[in-house]
Amino acid sequence: MKKYNITRIWVIFLAITISTASCSDWLDVQPRSQIRDTVLFSDQLGFKSALAGVYSILTDRDLYAVELRFGMLGTLAQEWNAPTSNAARYWGEANYDFYATSVVRRIDSIWGRTYHAIANVNVILEMLEDRQHLFTGINYEIIKGEVLALRAFLHFDLLRLFGASFAVDPNRPSIPYVTVYGPLQSPQLRVWEAMERVLADFALAAEYLKVDPIHTGQVITVMDDNGWLINRTRRLNYYALRGLQARAFLWMQDFPNAALHAQKVIDAADAGKFRWTTLAGMQLHDRTGAHEQLWGLEVNNMNELHTEFFTAGAGNLLQITTTGVLQNIYFGGASEAPLDWRFVNLFIPNATNSILQKFALPPAATTAFYRNRMPMIKLPEMYFILAEAQFERDLPFLDALNEVRRHRGLGDHLLTDPALTPEVFYGILANEVRREFLGEGQLWFFHKRQNRPIIRLAAHDLVELNAYIFPLPIAEREGANRQDNRN
């Protein structure tokens, strides 16, 4: 793997910068440029700061604040009207030209920033060895479980971007799976080999996260370690991990295990650990489904990003034709759309087009719980996974789809035909995924997993264009002697 300019000092700088705790004692001891790992990781506060640093990397606009959500992936999934000028920001993505200069830059940055986050994770894991005595309560288990889960999650998303889907070729060369910090080059793995490592890290993380308060029901207050374990859905917690396992097994077409893990999360929701967004909540403040998020990142500049991409008059505006596309293609036509809470409350019409308001800042009086939340994995996905897994096993699947529809205002428009052909079923499921996760980056992966040639309009055949696999960065293809991952 190309060695990006990732140093342990950078880990320390980032962690100290974003830590809410005072680190002035460390900085008084020696200049920043000479701070050593042993200083940062000399107590549990240092580990907390380093972990927070990893989450901060994930909120980069080249990762989960923009490009791996509504930006690059949203354009590739044809969520937005196609740009009309080759000077537009996402012209290359809209035409599936992965070698356009701007697209190459974004792909290189996704690769580099993700492996940068993985390097930070591996430093934390290395420093955790033989340091359990530094921690109080369950903090050691929580941190180790989170960083293992993060390592698996990050590699999994790289694999979903740069690897062939299982439906196409699980034996094709894909990505390196990096488990140690250092200059050594990690071998490029085939798709199935990388997935084995993803699942192994997820499984190990689950063992550590069994003690997670969101799982055990332990009540945490601000008096407990300054409330560090409050609001676990802001970080990768036990149930987010289970949801990611369901997503990973579905990617591998392992439908029994996908259903098993999705059901674990659904059972937790039934027990009150998560709840559905209400109509009143969506109208007032809960546009991103905060209560439905198994895990959501805190993106502090979300309103600025909304202004840049979704405000009328902004350059390169991301918008959708209201009647022809948003109402008729996305939201079921004139009979369903006016009833669907998402259609009514998450868009502002602008002449003939509509603009998504999902990431707009809620009113000033709204509690912090609803603000700046970027969904990473949500409860509705578990029902979609369960429905697909049940359909593929010839088991009842309608209840899972209808449960989501009930909680989106469509209780009078439930699905009733239990004998759908695969073509019809997956067409229905694609529409459900599209309207639920618009702007959240999941539609692209859904289409890739299905290897669907046409995903909205007939302008491009994505299979013919080999458009579902990002090319490796040039430095990887040439400098690291990687095999072609696209052919």
C-alpha positions in Angstrom: 0.0 0.0 0.0 1.2 3.5 -0.7 2.4 5.0 2.6 0.4 8.1 3.0 2.0 10.7 5.2 0.5 9.2 8.3 2.5 9.5 11.5 1.8 8.9 15.1 2.4 12.6 15.7 -0.5 13.3 13.4 -2.6 11.0 15.5 -1.7 12.9 18.6 -2.2 16.4 17.0 -5.7 15.4 15.9 -6.7 13.8 19.1 -5.5 16.7 21.2 -7.2 19.2 18.9 -10.6 17.8 19.2 -10.5 16.5 22.8 -12.9 18.4 25.1 -10.5 17.8 28.0 -7.6 20.0 28.7 -4.3 18.7 27.5 -2.2 21.7 28.6 -0.3 19.5 31.1 1.0 17.4 28.2 2.0 20.4 26.1 3.8 22.0 29.0 6.1 19.0 29.3 7.6 19.1 25.8 7.0 20.8 22.5 4.2 19.4 20.4 6.6 18.1 17.7 8.3 15.9 20.3 5.2 14.4 22.0 5.5 10.7 22.0 2.9 8.0 21.9 3.7 7.0 25.4 2.6 10.4 26.6 -0.7 10.4 24.8 -1.5 6.8 25.8 -0.3 7.0 29.4 -3.9 7.1 30.7 -7.4 6.5 29.5 -8.0 10.1 28.6 -5.4 9.8 25.9 -7.1 6.8 24.4 -10.4 8.6 24.5 -8.8 11.5 22.7 -7.3 9.3 20.0 -10.6 7.5 19.5 -12.3 10.9 19.1 -9.7 11.7 16.5 -10.7 8.8 14.4 -14.3 9.9 14.4 -13.2 13.4 13.4 -11.4 12.0 10.4 -14.7 10.3 9.4 -16.5 13.6 9.3 -14.1 14.9 6.6 -16.1 16.1 3.6 -14.2 13.7 1.4 -15.6 10.9 3.5 -18.9 10.8 5.4 -19.8 14.5 5.5 -20.3 14.8 1.7 -18.7 12.4 -0.8 -19.7 9.1 0.7 -23.2 10.4 1.4 -25.0 12.8 -0.9 -22.1 14.1 -3.0 -20.2 11.6 -5.1 -22.2 8.5 -4.2 -25.5 10.4 -4.5 -24.6 11.5 -8.0 -23.4 8.0 -9.0 -26.7 6.6 -7.8 -28.6 9.2 -9.9 -30.3 10.6 -6.9 -30.1 14.1 -8.3 -30.9 15.7 -11.7 -27.9 15.2 -14.0 -25.6 18.3 -14.3 -26.1 20.2 -17.6 -22.6 21.6 -17.8 -19.2 19.9 -18.0 -18.0 22.6 -15.6 -20.4 21.3 -12.9 -18.9 19.7 -9.8 -20.1 16.2 -10.4 -20.1 16.1 -14.2 -17.5 13.3 -14.2 -19.5 11.1 -11.7 -22.8 11.8 -13.6 -21.1 10.3 -16.7 -19.2 7.6 -14.9 -15.9 8.9 -16.0 -13.6 7.7 -13.2 -10.6 9.1 -14.9 -11.8 12.7 -15.1 -9.4 14.9 -13.0 -11.9 15.9 -10.4 -13.1 12.3 -10.0 -9.6 11.0 -9.7 -8.9 13.5 -6.9 -12.0 12.4 -5.0 -11.2 8.7 -5.4 -7.6 9.2 -4.3 -8.8 11.2 -1.3 -11.4 8.6 -0.2 -8.7 5.9 -0.4 -6.1 8.0 1.4 -8.3 9.4 4.1 -9.9 6.0 4.9 -6.5 4.3 5.2 -5.4 7.3 7.3 -8.2 6.6 9.7 -7.3 2.9 9.7 -3.7 3.7 10.5 -5.0 5.7 13.5 -7.2 2.8 14.6 -4.2 0.4 14.4 -2.1 2.7 16.5 -4.8 2.7 19.2 -5.1 -1.1 19.0 -1.3 -1.5 19.3 -1.1 0.8 22.3 -4.0 -1.0 24.0 -1.8 -4.1 24.4 -0.8 -4.6 28.0 -2.5 -1.4 29.1 -5.8 -2.6 30.5 -4.7 -1.5 34.0 -5.0 2.1 32.9 -8.7 1.9 32.5 -11.7 2.1 34.9 -15.0 0.4 34.6 -15.7 -1.0 31.1 -13.8 1.7 29.2 -11.1 -0.7 28.0 -13.7 -3.1 26.5 -15.6 -0.2 24.9 -12.6 1.4 23.3 -11.2 -1.9 22.0 -14.6 -3.0 20.7 -15.1 0.3 19.0 -11.8 0.5 17.3 -12.0 -3.1 16.1 -15.5 -2.4 14.7 -14.2 0.8 13.1 -11.4 -1.0 11.4 -13.9 -3.6 10.0 -16.4 -0.9 8.9 -13.8 1.2 7.1 -12.3 -1.7 5.2 -15.8 -2.9 4.4 -16.7 0.4 2.8 -13.4 0.5 0.9 -14.3 -3.0 -0.3 -17.8 -1.9 -1.4 -16.2 0.9 -3.4 -13.1 -0.7 -4.8 -14.1 -4.4 -4.9 -16.4 -6.4 -7.2 -19.7 -7.3 -5.6 -20.3 -11.0 -4.7 -22.9 -11.1 -7.4 -20.2 -10.4 -10.0 -16.9 -12.0 -8.8 -15.9 -12.7 -5.2 -12.5 -13.9 -6.4 -11.4 -10.6 -8.1 -8.5 -8.7 -6.5 -9.7 -5.9 -4.3 -8.0 -4.0 -1.4 -5.4 -4.5 1.3 -6.7 -5.3 4.8 -4.3 -3.4 7.1 -4.0 -4.6 10.7 -0.7 -3.2 11.8 0.7 0.3 11.9 4.0 0.7 10.0 5.7 1.1 6.6 5.2 -2.5 5.5 3.0 -3.0 2.5 -0.1 -5.1 3.2 -1.0 -7.6 0.5 -3.9 -7.0 -1.9 -6.7 -9.5 -1.1 -9.5 -11.0 -3.2 -13.0 -9.9 -2.4 -13.9 -12.9 -0.3 -10.6 -12.8 1.6 -11.2 -9.2 2.6 -14.7 -10.0 3.7 -13.4 -12.8 5.9 -11.3 -10.3 7.7 -14.1 -7.8 8.0 -16.4 -10.4 9.6 -13.6 -11.6 11.9 -13.0 -8.1 13.2 -16.8 -7.5 13.6 -17.1 -10.8 15.5 -14.3 -9.9 17.9 -15.6 -6.4 18.4 -19.0 -7.9 19.3 -17.4 -9.8 22.2 -15.9 -6.7 23.7 -19.0 -4.6 23.1 -21.3 -7.0 24.9 -20.7 -4.7 28.0 -22.0 -1.7 26.1 -24.6 0.2 28.2 -26.9 0.4 25.2 -26.9 -3.4 25.2 -26.9 -4.1 28.9 -29.2 -1.4 30.0 -26.8 0.1 32.4 -27.9 3.7 33.3 -25.1 6.2 32.7 -25.2 9.7 34.1 -22.9 12.7 33.9 -21.5 11.6 37.3 -20.1 8.4 35.7 -16.8 9.3 34.1 -18.1 12.7 33.1 -20.8 11.0 31.1 -18.4 9.6 28.6 -20.7 6.6 27.8 -23.9 8.7 27.5 -25.6 8.8 24.0 -23.9 5.8 22.6 -25.6 6.2 19.2 -23.0 9.0 18.5 -20.4 6.3 18.3 -20.1 2.8 16.9 -22.0 0.9 19.6 -23.2 -2.7 20.1 -26.4 -2.5 18.0 -24.7 -0.4 15.3 -22.2 -3.2 15.0 -25.0 -5.8 14.8 -26.6 -3.8 12.0 -23.3 -3.6 10.2 -22.9 -7.3 10.5 -26.4 -7.7 8.9 -25.3 -5.4 6.1 -22.0 -7.3 5.6 -23.7 -10.7 5.5 -26.3 -9.4 3.0 -23.4 -8.2 0.8 -22.1 -11.7 0.8 -25.5 -13.1 0.0 -25.5 -15.0 3.3 -29.2 -14.5 3.8 -29.7 -16.5 7.0 -27.0 -14.6 8.9 -28.2 -11.3 7.5 -31.6 -12.0 8.8 -30.3 -13.1 12.1 -28.4 -9.9 12.8 -31.1 -7.6 11.5 -33.6 -9.3 13.8 -31.3 -8.7 16.8 -31.5 -5.0 16.1 -35.3 -5.1 15.4 -35.8 -7.0 18.7 -33.8 -4.2 20.5 -36.1 -1.6 18.9 -39.1 -3.5 20.0 -37.6 -3.5 23.6 -37.5 0.3 23.4 -33.8 0.9 22.7 -34.6 2.7 19.5 -37.8 4.3 18.3 -39.4 5.5 15.1 -39.5 9.2 14.1 -43.0 10.6 14.4 -44.8 12.9 12.0 -44.5 15.7 14.5 -40.8 15.1 15.0 -40.2 15.2 11.3 -42.1 18.4 10.9 -40.3 20.1 13.7 -36.7 18.9 14.0 -36.0 15.2 13.3 -35.2 15.3 9.7 -32.4 12.7 9.8 -34.2 10.2 12.0 -32.1 10.8 15.1 -34.0 8.2 17.2 -33.8 5.7 14.3 -30.0 6.0 14.0 -28.1 3.0 15.3 -25.1 5.2 14.7 -24.7 8.7 13.4 -21.7 10.9 13.1 -21.6 14.4 14.5 -20.8 16.7 11.6 -20.4 20.1 13.2 -20.5 22.1 9.9 -23.6 20.3 8.6 -25.6 23.5 8.1 -22.8 25.0 6.1 -22.7 21.9 3.9 -26.5 22.1 3.5 -26.1 25.8 2.4 -23.5 24.8 -0.1 -25.3 21.9 -1.7 -29.0 22.4 -1.0 -29.8 26.1 -0.9 -31.7 27.7 -3.7 -29.2 29.8 -5.7 -26.2 27.8 -4.7 -23.8 26.8 -7.5 -24.1 23.2 -8.7 -27.3 22.7 -6.7 -28.3 19.1 -6.0 -32.0 19.0 -6.8 -34.7 16.7 -8.2 -37.5 17.4 -10.7 -40.6 17.5 -8.5 -43.4 15.9 -10.6 -41.6 13.7 -13.1 -39.0 12.2 -10.7 -39.5 13.0 -7.0 -43.3 12.4 -6.9 -43.7 9.7 -9.6 -40.5 7.7 -9.5 -39.4 8.1 -5.9 -42.6 8.5 -3.9 -45.3 6.3 -5.7 -47.1 8.9 -7.7 -50.0 11.2 -6.9 -51.8 8.7 -4.6 -48.9 8.0 -2.2 -46.7 11.0 -2.3 -49.0 13.5 -0.5 -49.3 11.0 2.3 -45.6 10.2 2.7 -44.1 12.2 5.5 -40.8 12.3 3.8 -42.2 13.8 0.6 -44.2 16.4 2.5 -41.6 17.4 5.1 -38.1 16.8 3.7 -38.3 18.8 0.5 -38.8 22.4 -0.5 -40.1 22.9 -4.1 -38.1 25.4 -6.2 -40.1 26.1 -9.4 -40.1 22.7 -11.2 -37.5 21.2 -8.8 -37.3 20.2 -5.2 -34.4 20.6 -2.8 -33.7 18.2 0.1 -33.9 19.7 3.5 -32.7 16.6 5.4 -29.4 18.2 6.5 -30.7 21.7 7.2 -30.1 22.9 10.7 -33.3 22.4 12.9 -34.7 25.4 14.7 -32.5 27.0 17.3 -34.7 25.7 20.2 -34.1 22.1 19.1 -32.1 20.1 21.5 -28.5 19.0 20.5 -29.7 15.5 20.1 -31.3 16.3 16.7 -28.6 18.6 15.4 -25.6 17.9 13.1 -26.4 14.2 12.8 -25.2 12.3 9.7 -26.8 8.9 9.6 -24.3 6.0 9.3 -26.8 3.1 9.8 -30.5 3.3 10.7 -33.3 1.1 11.9 -35.3 1.0 8.6 -32.3 -0.7 6.9 -32.7 -3.6 9.2 -36.3 -4.1 8.0 -35.2 -3.9 4.3 -32.4 -6.5 5.0 -34.9 -8.8 6.8 -37.4 -8.4 3.9 -34.8 -9.3 1.3 -33.4 -12.2 3.3 -36.9 -13.6 3.9 -37.8 -13.2 0.2 -34.7 -15.0 -0.9 -35.5 -17.9 1.4 -39.2 -18.1 0.4 -40.3 -16.8 3.8 -42.9 -14.1 4.5 -41.4 -10.7 3.8 -44.2 -8.2 3.5 -44.5 -7.4 7.2 -40.9 -6.1 7.2 -41.5 -3.7 4.3 -44.9 -2.6 5.6 -43.5 -1.8 9.0 -41.4 0.9 7.4 -44.3 2.2 5.3 -46.5 2.4 8.4 -44.0 4.7 10.1 -43.8 6.9 7.0 -47.5 7.7 6.8 -48.4 4.9 4.3 -50.6 2.8 6.6 -53.4 2.9 4.0 -51.0 1.9 1.2 -49.5 -1.3 2.5 -48.0 -4.0 0.2 -50.3 -7.0 -0.1 -49.0 -9.4 -2.8 -47.0 -12.2 -1.2 -46.2 -13.8 -4.6 -43.9 -11.3 -6.3 -41.4 -12.2 -9.0 -37.8 -11.3 -8.2 -37.9 -8.5 -10.7 -41.0 -6.9 -9.2 -39.8 -7.4 -5.6 -36.4 -5.8 -6.2 -38.1 -3.0 -8.0 -40.3 -2.3 -5.0 -37.3 -2.6 -2.7 -35.2 -0.2 -4.7 -37.9 2.4 -4.5 -38.2 1.9 -0.7 -34.4 2.2 -0.3 -34.3 5.3 -2.5 -36.9 7.3 -0.7 -35.7 6.3 2.7 -32.0 6.9 2.3 -32.0 9.8 -0.2 -28.7 11.7 0.4 -27.3 9.0 2.7 -25.1 7.1 0.3 -26.8 3.7 0.6 -28.7 3.6 -2.8 -25.4 3.3 -4.7 -24.4 0.2 -2.7 -27.8 -1.3 -3.1 -27.6 -1.1 -6.9 -24.1 -2.3 -7.0 -25.0 -5.3 -4.8 -27.7 -6.2 -7.3 -25.5 -5.3 -10.3 -28.4 -3.4 -11.8 -27.6 -2.1 -15.3 -30.2 0.7 -15.3 -30.9 2.4 -12.0 -33.2 5.3 -12.8 -33.2 6.4 -16.5 -31.8 4.6 -19.5 -29.0 7.1 -20.1 -26.3 4.8 -18.9 -25.9 1.0 -18.6 -23.7 0.7 -15.5 -22.8 -2.9 -16.1 -21.6 -2.2 -19.6 -19.6 0.7 -18.4 -18.1 -1.3 -15.5 -19.2 1.6 -13.4 -19.7 -0.1 -10.1 -16.0 -0.5 -9.2 -13.7 2.5 -8.4 -10.3 2.2 -10.0 -7.4 1.9 -7.5 -5.4 5.2 -7.2 -2.5 5.5 -9.7 0.0 5.2 -6.8 -1.4 1.9 -5.9 -1.6 0.6 -9.4 1.9 1.6 -10.4 3.9 2.2 -7.2 2.6 -0.8 -5.2 2.2 -3.3 -8.1 -1.5 -4.0 -7.3 -3.5 -6.2 -9.6 -6.3 -4.7 -11.7 -9.4 -4.7 -9.5 -11.9 -3.9 -12.3 -11.3 -6.6 -14.8 
